[in-house]
Amino acid sequence: MRDKFIGYYPWTEDEFSDLWDKAIFVFDTNTLLNIYRYTEDTCERFLETLDAAIDRIWIPYQVGIEFHRNRRTCIANQLRAYDKLTARLKQFSKDFDAALGEYKNHRLISRERLNDELSKAITPVIESLKKSKSDHPDYLGDEDSVLDRLTTIFSGKVEDRFSEDELKKIYAEGKKRYAAKTPPGFKDKDKAEPARYGDLVIWKAMLEKGMKEKKPVIFVTSDTKDDWWLKEHGKRVGPLPELLQEFFDATGERCYIYTPMPFIERARAHFDLEAAGDDVLNEIKSVREETALPKYLTKGDSVASFTKKLSDFYHIPCATSSSTGGLGRAINVDQIQPSSSLWNTYLSSLNSLKSMMNGAGEYIFEDSEMGQLSRARAELRKKLEYYLEDIMDRIERLDEEIEQINKGEMCPPEDIYEMLHDADIRREELTDEFEKVRNTLRSVDEIDEC
């Protein structure tokens, strides 16, 4: 039976050894983009490993085009990190000074002294960020050593593009697969078309490569969603057996999937390279985990699908308990406090309700009290929904603007970085605002369930 359902059986060490001796190594987009996020030493170790496997590496056309489309944005985000952190430190200093202003008549709190002490602590950090930014490689300029290395490594090792007819067939099949939750890619179903089918296009290219070459495949991906990995109790235990079985049924060959850290660890041993230190492996793991987080918003997201996306990723349970504890956990009233009499009315009523339920004995609510809370909650929920829709519309327009900037349609090349920087700050502000309002809306919904 094992020979018919081999994708569902654990691997022996001999099978792994045979796989590593023969397999074609395939990489996804984020695994390549993450090289720009590594420190110099880790970057070199990763590229050195690719060099060692150069005779057997390969990428689908889909990975290549996604890499080139997202490369500049990935680099720009690394550079903007210095400005973002500096801005946050300066804002913290302003907020601290404003808070001190509330105690100007305090006998022991000296506004001048405390501001001076804070400045002495923050200024060196800001200077350090400034120096780090100046030392950061200028990958957006004429000398991109990472791009040069990758271009050499993958020369002649990129799949030919699927024809338009072939892509249409894959997209049509994708609709059926996603509806049945057949991996991979169904977790991207809320993305706009045809981007939602990117993972499936990569998978189909891997199947075709395995059939043509009659060789096994090792796929290295930074994606950790449930449409690639088998998870038990929230922990990733291995590639989805369905995928390994589909590859075997289509090609007669084996397939295995790695995230970058275990791939580098085993690859360096296999190719007789110096073992990667814990610092290198931990950095690769850390970068992979960071980039695996779901994007706050993608085009085509509804409020409901976005909320579910975060809930699925973070395993956030809905509050179903009617106990006092359940009510207390469901509400975080500090997450958003819009200047609105409606919010104040709701918050006041809610705090009164919580206080009553935390008290001893049974409290009998007056109809007027419950009615006030119910009306405030219903109206607040309606306004929050309108508010979320408005934020999503603004973010979608901003995403279109960012896309035009990246294509060079809105400014000359020398202004791209500055315009992307400004657009990114605006998007981050909108995303933070969305998150706060969404959390409040979820709290209102959870109260309804209590």
C-alpha positions in Angstrom: 0.0 0.0 0.0 2.9 2.3 0.7 3.9 2.4 -3.0 0.4 3.8 -3.9 0.1 6.4 -1.1 3.7 7.3 -0.5 2.9 11.0 0.1 1.3 10.0 3.4 4.2 8.0 4.8 7.1 9.3 6.9 10.5 9.5 5.1 13.4 7.2 6.0 16.9 8.7 6.2 17.9 6.7 3.1 15.0 8.3 1.2 16.1 11.7 2.2 19.7 11.0 1.2 18.6 9.8 -2.2 16.4 12.8 -2.6 19.2 15.2 -1.9 21.5 13.4 -4.3 19.1 13.8 -7.2 16.6 16.6 -6.6 16.1 19.8 -8.5 16.0 22.7 -6.0 13.2 25.2 -6.5 12.7 28.5 -4.6 9.7 30.7 -4.1 9.7 34.5 -4.4 10.0 35.5 -0.7 12.9 33.1 -0.2 14.8 35.1 -2.8 13.6 38.5 -1.7 14.5 37.7 1.9 18.2 37.7 0.9 17.9 41.5 0.8 16.7 41.4 4.4 19.7 39.4 5.8 22.8 40.8 7.3 25.9 40.7 5.2 27.2 37.5 6.7 23.9 35.6 6.4 23.4 36.9 2.9 26.8 35.6 1.8 26.1 32.2 3.4 22.8 31.9 1.6 24.2 32.9 -1.8 27.2 30.6 -1.2 24.8 27.7 -0.6 23.0 28.5 -3.9 26.3 28.5 -5.7 27.1 25.1 -4.3 23.8 23.7 -5.8 24.1 25.7 -9.0 23.9 22.6 -11.3 20.5 21.7 -9.9 18.7 24.9 -9.1 15.7 26.2 -11.0 12.8 28.7 -10.6 9.4 28.9 -12.3 8.8 32.0 -14.5 6.1 33.1 -11.9 8.8 33.3 -9.2 11.1 35.3 -11.5 8.5 37.9 -12.5 7.3 38.3 -8.9 10.9 38.8 -7.7 11.6 41.5 -10.2 8.2 43.2 -9.6 8.7 43.3 -5.8 12.5 43.8 -5.6 12.6 47.6 -5.5 9.7 47.7 -2.9 11.5 45.2 -0.7 14.7 47.2 -0.8 12.9 50.5 -0.3 11.1 49.1 2.8 14.5 48.2 4.3 15.7 51.7 3.9 12.5 53.3 5.1 12.8 51.3 8.4 15.5 53.7 9.6 13.2 56.7 9.0 10.2 55.0 10.6 12.1 54.1 13.7 13.6 57.6 14.0 10.2 59.2 13.5 8.8 57.0 16.3 11.5 57.9 18.7 11.0 61.6 18.0 7.3 61.3 18.4 7.8 59.4 21.7 9.9 62.4 22.9 7.1 64.8 22.0 4.4 62.7 23.6 6.5 62.4 26.8 7.0 66.2 26.9 3.2 66.7 26.4 2.6 64.2 29.3 5.0 66.1 31.5 3.0 69.3 30.8 0.2 67.9 32.9 2.5 68.0 35.9 4.1 71.4 35.6 3.1 72.2 39.2 4.4 68.9 40.6 7.0 69.5 43.3 9.3 66.7 42.3 8.8 66.3 38.6 11.1 68.6 36.6 10.0 68.8 33.0 13.4 70.2 31.9 15.4 67.6 33.8 13.4 64.6 32.6 13.3 65.8 29.0 17.1 66.2 29.1 17.5 62.7 30.5 15.3 61.3 27.8 17.1 63.2 25.1 20.4 61.8 26.3 19.0 58.3 26.0 17.3 58.7 22.6 19.9 60.8 20.7 22.5 58.1 20.6 19.9 55.7 19.2 18.9 58.2 16.5 22.5 58.7 15.6 23.0 55.0 15.4 20.1 54.6 13.1 21.4 57.4 10.9 24.8 55.7 10.7 23.2 52.3 9.9 21.2 53.9 7.1 24.3 55.5 5.6 26.1 52.1 5.8 23.2 50.3 4.2 24.1 48.9 0.7 22.7 51.0 -2.1 20.8 48.2 -3.8 18.6 50.8 -5.6 21.6 52.3 -7.3 23.8 51.0 -10.0 25.6 48.4 -7.9 23.3 45.7 -6.6 25.6 42.8 -5.7 22.7 40.6 -4.7 20.9 41.0 -8.0 24.2 40.4 -9.8 24.8 37.2 -7.9 21.3 35.9 -8.4 21.3 36.8 -12.1 24.5 34.7 -12.5 23.2 31.8 -10.4 19.9 31.5 -12.2 21.2 32.2 -15.7 19.5 29.6 -18.0 17.6 28.2 -15.0 14.2 29.9 -15.3 11.2 28.1 -16.8 9.6 29.4 -19.9 6.4 31.3 -19.3 3.1 29.5 -19.6 1.1 30.6 -22.6 -2.1 32.7 -22.1 -4.2 29.6 -22.9 -2.3 27.5 -20.4 -2.7 30.2 -17.7 -6.4 30.5 -18.4 -6.8 26.7 -17.8 -4.8 27.0 -14.6 -7.0 29.8 -13.3 -10.1 27.9 -14.2 -8.8 24.8 -12.4 -7.8 27.1 -9.5 -11.4 28.3 -9.0 -12.5 24.7 -8.6 -9.5 23.7 -6.4 -10.0 26.7 -4.1 -13.7 26.1 -3.7 -12.8 22.5 -2.6 -9.9 23.8 -0.5 -7.4 21.8 -2.5 -3.8 22.9 -1.9 -1.8 24.9 -2.7 -3.0 28.5 -2.9 -6.5 28.4 -1.6 -5.5 30.6 1.4 -4.9 33.4 -1.2 -8.5 33.2 -2.5 -9.2 36.8 -1.2 -6.5 38.3 -3.3 -7.4 40.0 -6.6 -7.3 37.9 -9.8 -5.0 36.6 -11.2 -2.6 37.2 -8.2 -4.6 34.7 -6.1 -3.4 31.9 -8.4 0.3 32.7 -8.1 1.1 29.7 -5.8 -0.9 27.3 -8.0 1.0 28.5 -11.1 4.3 27.8 -9.3 3.0 24.4 -8.3 1.9 23.5 -11.8 5.3 24.6 -13.1 7.0 22.3 -10.6 4.8 19.4 -11.7 5.6 20.0 -15.3 9.4 20.2 -14.5 9.2 16.9 -12.6 7.5 15.2 -15.5 9.9 16.5 -18.1 13.1 15.9 -16.2 12.0 12.7 -14.4 13.6 13.9 -11.2 12.5 14.7 -7.7 12.0 18.2 -6.4 13.0 20.0 -3.2 10.9 23.2 -2.9 12.1 25.9 -0.6 9.4 28.4 0.5 8.9 31.1 3.1 5.2 30.6 3.0 3.9 28.9 6.2 0.1 28.9 5.5 -2.1 25.9 5.9 -2.3 25.3 2.1 1.4 24.2 2.1 1.9 22.7 5.5 0.3 20.1 7.8 -0.3 21.6 11.2 -1.3 19.9 14.5 -2.3 21.9 17.6 -1.0 25.1 15.8 2.4 23.6 15.1 3.9 22.9 11.6 4.8 19.2 11.4 5.6 18.8 7.7 4.5 19.4 4.1 0.9 18.6 3.3 0.7 14.9 2.4 -1.8 15.8 -0.4 0.8 17.8 -2.2 3.5 15.2 -1.9 1.0 12.6 -3.2 -0.1 14.8 -6.1 3.5 15.3 -7.2 4.2 11.6 -7.0 1.0 10.7 -8.9 1.7 13.3 -11.7 5.5 12.6 -12.1 6.3 9.2 -10.5 9.0 11.1 -8.5 9.2 12.3 -4.9 8.9 15.9 -3.6 9.7 17.5 -0.3 9.2 21.1 1.0 11.5 23.0 3.3 11.5 26.5 4.8 14.8 28.3 4.4 16.4 27.6 7.7 16.3 23.7 7.6 17.1 23.9 3.9 20.3 25.9 4.5 21.3 23.7 7.5 21.0 20.4 5.5 22.3 21.9 2.2 25.5 23.1 3.7 26.1 19.7 5.2 25.2 17.9 1.9 27.5 20.1 -0.2 30.4 19.9 2.4 30.2 23.6 3.3 31.1 25.0 6.6 28.1 24.7 9.0 26.0 27.8 9.3 26.2 29.1 12.9 23.2 29.5 15.2 23.2 33.3 14.5 22.8 32.7 10.8 20.1 30.1 11.2 18.2 32.1 13.7 18.3 35.2 11.5 17.0 33.2 8.5 14.2 31.8 10.7 13.4 35.3 12.1 13.2 36.9 8.7 11.0 34.1 7.3 8.6 34.4 10.2 8.4 38.1 9.8 7.6 38.0 6.1 5.2 35.1 6.6 2.8 37.4 8.5 -0.4 38.2 6.6 -0.5 41.5 4.9 -2.9 43.9 6.6 -4.9 44.4 3.4 -5.0 43.1 -0.1 -7.2 44.3 -2.9 -10.5 42.5 -2.9 -10.5 42.1 0.9 -13.8 42.7 2.6 -13.9 43.6 6.3 -15.2 40.1 7.1 -12.5 38.3 5.1 -9.7 40.5 6.5 -10.9 39.9 10.1 -11.0 36.2 9.4 -7.5 36.3 7.9 -6.0 37.7 11.0 -8.1 35.5 13.3 -7.0 32.4 11.4 -3.4 33.4 11.5 -3.2 34.3 15.2 -5.7 31.6 16.2 -7.9 34.2 17.9 -10.9 32.5 19.5 -14.3 34.1 19.6 -15.6 35.0 23.0 -18.5 32.7 23.7 -18.5 32.6 27.5 -21.3 34.5 29.2 -19.3 34.5 32.4 -17.8 37.7 33.9 -14.3 36.6 32.9 -15.4 36.1 29.3 -16.9 39.6 29.1 -13.8 41.1 30.6 -11.4 39.4 28.2 -13.5 40.3 25.2 -13.1 44.1 25.6 -10.0 46.2 25.4 -11.3 49.7 25.7 -7.9 51.2 25.4 -7.5 50.1 21.8 -9.4 53.0 20.3 -11.0 56.1 21.8 -12.4 58.3 19.0 -13.5 61.7 20.1 -17.2 61.0 19.9 -20.1 61.4 22.3 -21.4 58.2 20.9 -18.2 56.3 21.9 -18.3 57.9 25.4 -21.9 56.9 25.8 -21.1 53.3 24.8 -18.0 53.1 26.9 -19.7 54.5 30.0 -22.6 52.0 29.6 -20.2 49.2 29.0 -18.0 49.9 32.0 -21.1 50.2 34.2 -22.2 46.8 32.8 -18.9 45.2 33.5 -18.7 46.7 37.0 -22.2 45.4 37.8 -21.3 41.9 36.6 -18.1 41.9 38.6 -20.1 42.7 41.7 -21.5 40.1 44.1 -25.0 38.8 43.7 -27.4 39.1 40.8 -28.1 42.5 39.3 -31.5 43.2 37.7 -31.1 45.7 34.8 -33.6 48.4 34.2 -35.1 48.4 30.7 -33.8 51.9 30.2 -30.2 50.8 31.0 -30.3 47.9 28.7 -32.0 49.9 26.0 -29.3 52.7 26.2 -26.5 50.1 25.9 -28.2 48.3 23.0 -28.9 51.5 21.0 -25.4 52.9 21.6 -23.9 49.6 20.6 -25.9 49.2 17.4 -25.2 52.8 16.3 -21.5 52.5 17.1 -21.3 49.3 15.1 -22.9 50.9 12.1 -20.5 53.8 12.2 -17.5 51.6 12.7 -18.4 49.6 9.6 -18.8 52.7 7.5 -15.5 53.9 8.9 -13.7 50.6 8.0 -15.1 50.7 4.4 -13.8 54.3 4.0 -10.3 53.3 5.2 -10.3 50.3 2.9 -11.2 52.5 -0.1 -8.4 55.0 0.8 -5.9 52.1 1.1 -7.0 50.7 -2.2 -6.5 54.0 -3.9 -3.1 54.4 -2.2 -2.1 50.9 -3.4 -2.9 51.8 -7.0 -0.8 55.0 -6.5 2.2 52.9 -5.2 1.9 50.6 -8.1 2.1 53.5 -10.5 5.1 54.9 -8.7 6.9 51.6 -8.9 6.2 51.5 -12.6 7.7 55.0 -13.0 4.4 56.4 -14.2 4.1 59.2 -11.6 7.6 60.6 -11.3 11.2 60.6 -12.7 13.4 57.7 -11.4 15.3 59.9 -9.0 12.1 60.7 -7.1 10.8 57.2 -6.8 12.3 56.5 -3.4 11.0 59.7 -1.8 7.5 59.2 -3.2 7.4 55.6 -2.1 8.6 56.7 1.4 5.7 59.2 1.7 3.2 56.7 0.4 4.4 54.0 2.7 4.0 56.3 5.8 0.5 57.2 4.7 -0.3 53.5 4.2 1.1 52.6 7.6 -1.0 55.3 9.3 -4.1 54.1 7.5 -3.4 50.5 8.4 -2.8 51.3 12.1 -6.1 53.2 12.0 -7.9 50.2 10.4 -6.5 47.8 12.9 -7.7 49.9 15.9 -11.2 50.3 14.5 -11.3 46.7 13.5 -10.4 45.6 17.0 -13.1 47.8 18.5 -15.7 46.4 16.0 -14.6 42.8 17.0 -15.0 43.7 20.6 -18.6 45.0 20.0 -19.4 41.7 18.1 -17.9 39.6 21.0 -20.1 41.4 23.5 -23.1 40.4 21.4 -22.0 36.8 21.8 -21.5 37.0 25.6 
